[in-house]
């Protein structure tokens, strides 16, 4: 029998959003873990807000929404608000009922900047890594720092000489030698002209660095720096010093020494790793003889 088509559904729904989420959905465990970590940060949130005035966006909901933006690679906070308007999965994860209004994108950004200035994101990661369900997944012997290029929101035409001539708008740059020492972007002055490898095109960009736990493939820390030839090594040193476990710093320090050896910048007073291995083999052979 053919079913009847109704262009408009019922006005009221008596099914909770919790029941619409599959029991094996990965966001269920993530939601439970995030709620426990955010509960421990309640005192930190209290210090950032005034006890008077109109209530703002709950920091727990704001944090949950930002995690969804990362999980599903949503390009902007405006698109995130659009998804929260009609996506029941997102509403359930954030803690909104189907009838709750969605925040304005500008208001969301202002509240996010408040948490960012209070270093809440770093405290959240620290609490998360110390959680009883996450800590057993981390290893202090298998860490590495990897870098990637993040394109700046600036065009090549904005990369002009620092002492430009009158009437030079930067549009005709073909055949010119442009360097970061003599040129700068007028749109994003902190962006640097950098290429990923020889033979690749140069772009205005930054470098993102992630501290990875290699055994389970978990990103435990991250930072963004200016793009240059030593940024990844310096980020390795900074991430290693930020850790509390000595083996982590030793692994990162050893990896940094290897990278310096390849870059012809070995540490003073120490042999590069390859040289130490050759010396050990020579000593073993001499002992045998």
Protein Blocks (a to p, Z undefined) as FASTA:
>chain_A
ZZdddfbdcfbdcbdfklmpcfklmklmmmmmmmmmmmmmmmmmmmmpcfedjddddfkl
mmmmmmmmmmnopabfklmmmmmmmmmklmmmnopafklccddfklmmmmmmmmmmnomm
mmmmmmmmmpmklmmmpcckbccdddddddddddfklmccfbdcehiaolamghiacdfk
lgccfklmmbccddfbghiacdddddddddddfknopafbdcdddddfklmmmmmmmmmm
mpmbfklmmmmmmmmmmmmmmnopacehiacfklmmmmmmmmmmmmmZZ
